[in-house]
Amino acid sequence: MGFNRRTLNKERCFDALSDKGLLWLYGKSDMLIFEDQESGDIYELFRAGKTDDEIAMKYGIKRIITDNNG
């Protein structure tokens, strides 16, 4: 078994929000590394139970698809 870590910045989060969703981005990662404040803020909103649509709207991102989380 390996240790899965993911390095995130706001661009990666915005891309995930506009396409596959944050759950897809965070996935089964054992550790998340945030390179900037916005990516950390987005994660905190996700943890607080906000949907992808709510988070995308806050940052002015247009969603391409709507998944079960949004």
Phi, psi and omega in degrees: 000140180254169177258121184258117175238153181224129177264128186236146170225175185297326180297316179295320178294316179297319177299316180295320179296323183279347185234270191273341179105160184289325179300321176297319182293312183285323174047225182257035181292140175275336181210137176245132178246123182258122182276344181213168183295320184296320179294324176292320178296319178298318179296319179296321176296318178300314180294331180283356176098008176290144179281164176302321180297318179296317180292317179300318180296320179300324183260005177071034182257131178272126179280137176277318179232164173240121181260190181292341180272351185230000000 
